């Protein structure tokens, strides 16, 4: 079996529209650079409000709907939210979570619920669609489970993209509006499946993480690559 027979969690959703995936980054860059990204942000926001991930219901926080879990085992193999207050370190932990899964003991709803626990509770900064979109649809998840597909990951490094660092240099106080930081993480995902099948792929993801003073960081969105 070839490694790419099934979508690897963490790469799924990569073909989505730029408007949908640029939501949070557009918000942050608008605040920091005061550029004309406002139109793109509102367009993406409208798309987000008109869509919801399968297996979700509305809640008081429209950015991150509540996942209905059909079992009593919590989030399955999804790691608990990292209690880290530094953006790059948190983004590394979040990337490991996003690149790791185990269909042998985790249902799709459990995967989503576990991922939801990492999200910011501030709805205006939460792009749940970009995060939940990393999880394959129910049919594909079922096929992956039939093959006992599972994955672990390692992180090589994480850093602030140069455009984000320049924005902070140009206006250091702007970050205090939302405390949303953009971090790019690089690493390796190792995938295994039935009958000893295995393989590895290099991974890279740009995350928007919210780290308010004196609070642990939370995940706001999976963002498009801004720049290295």
PEDAGI-V650222 format. One record per residue. N is the residue number from 1. PHI is phi as a letter, one per 20 degrees, with the letter a starting at -180 (999 if undefined). Layout:
n->N phi->PHI
n->N phi->PHI
//
This chain:
n->1 phi->999
n->2 phi->f
n->3 phi->g
n->4 phi->e
n->5 phi->f
n->6 phi->d
n->7 phi->f
n->8 phi->e
n->9 phi->g
n->10 phi->o
n->11 phi->d
n->12 phi->f
n->13 phi->n
n->14 phi->f
n->15 phi->e
n->16 phi->f
n->17 phi->f
n->18 phi->f
n->19 phi->g
n->20 phi->f
n->21 phi->e
n->22 phi->e
n->23 phi->g
n->24 phi->f
n->25 phi->f
n->26 phi->f
n->27 phi->f
n->28 phi->f
n->29 phi->f
n->30 phi->f
n->31 phi->f
n->32 phi->e
n->33 phi->d
n->34 phi->l
n->35 phi->e
n->36 phi->e
n->37 phi->e
n->38 phi->f
n->39 phi->f
n->40 phi->f
n->41 phi->f
n->42 phi->f
n->43 phi->f
n->44 phi->f
n->45 phi->f
n->46 phi->f
n->47 phi->f
n->48 phi->f
n->49 phi->f
n->50 phi->e
n->51 phi->c
n->52 phi->b
n->53 phi->f
n->54 phi->g
n->55 phi->n
n->56 phi->d
n->57 phi->c
n->58 phi->f
n->59 phi->b
n->60 phi->f
n->61 phi->d
n->62 phi->f
n->63 phi->f
n->64 phi->c
n->65 phi->f
n->66 phi->e
n->67 phi->e
n->68 phi->e
n->69 phi->d
n->70 phi->e
n->71 phi->c
n->72 phi->d
n->73 phi->d
n->74 phi->m
n->75 phi->e
n->76 phi->m
n->77 phi->e
n->78 phi->f
n->79 phi->f
n->80 phi->f
n->81 phi->g
n->82 phi->f
n->83 phi->e
n->84 phi->c
n->85 phi->d
n->86 phi->d
n->87 phi->g
n->88 phi->f
n->89 phi->f
n->90 phi->f
n->91 phi->f
n->92 phi->f
n->93 phi->f
n->94 phi->f
n->95 phi->f
n->96 phi->g
n->97 phi->f
n->98 phi->f
n->99 phi->e
n->100 phi->d
n->101 phi->a
n->102 phi->b
n->103 phi->f
n->104 phi->f
n->105 phi->c
n->106 phi->c
n->107 phi->f
n->108 phi->f
n->109 phi->f
n->110 phi->f
n->111 phi->f
n->112 phi->f
n->113 phi->f
n->114 phi->f
n->115 phi->f
n->116 phi->f
n->117 phi->f
n->118 phi->e
n->119 phi->f
n->120 phi->f
n->121 phi->e
n->122 phi->e
n->123 phi->g
n->124 phi->f
n->125 phi->d
n->126 phi->e
n->127 phi->d
n->128 phi->f
n->129 phi->g
n->130 phi->f
n->131 phi->e
n->132 phi->f
n->133 phi->f
n->134 phi->f
n->135 phi->e
n->136 phi->g
n->137 phi->f
n->138 phi->g
n->139 phi->f
n->140 phi->f
n->141 phi->g
n->142 phi->f
n->143 phi->f
n->144 phi->f
n->145 phi->f
n->146 phi->g
n->147 phi->d
n->148 phi->l
n->149 phi->f
n->150 phi->b
n->151 phi->b
n->152 phi->c
n->153 phi->b
n->154 phi->c
n->155 phi->d
n->156 phi->e
n->157 phi->a
n->158 phi->b
n->159 phi->b
n->160 phi->f
n->161 phi->g
n->162 phi->f
n->163 phi->f
n->164 phi->f
n->165 phi->f
n->166 phi->f
n->167 phi->f
n->168 phi->f
n->169 phi->f
n->170 phi->f
n->171 phi->b
n->172 phi->g
n->173 phi->f
n->174 phi->f
n->175 phi->f
n->176 phi->f
n->177 phi->f
n->178 phi->c
n->179 phi->l
n->180 phi->d
n->181 phi->d
n->182 phi->d
n->183 phi->c
n->184 phi->d
n->185 phi->c
n->186 phi->d
n->187 phi->a
n->188 phi->c
n->189 phi->d
n->190 phi->d
n->191 phi->d
n->192 phi->c
n->193 phi->b
n->194 phi->g
n->195 phi->m
n->196 phi->n
n->197 phi->f
n->198 phi->a
n->199 phi->a
n->200 phi->b
n->201 phi->c
n->202 phi->f
n->203 phi->c
n->204 phi->b
n->205 phi->b
n->206 phi->d
n->207 phi->d
n->208 phi->d
n->209 phi->c
n->210 phi->d
n->211 phi->c
n->212 phi->f
n->213 phi->g
n->214 phi->m
n->215 phi->c
n->216 phi->f
n->217 phi->f
n->218 phi->c
n->219 phi->e
n->220 phi->d
n->221 phi->a
n->222 phi->e
n->223 phi->d
n->224 phi->f
n->225 phi->f
n->226 phi->e
n->227 phi->a
n->228 phi->f
//
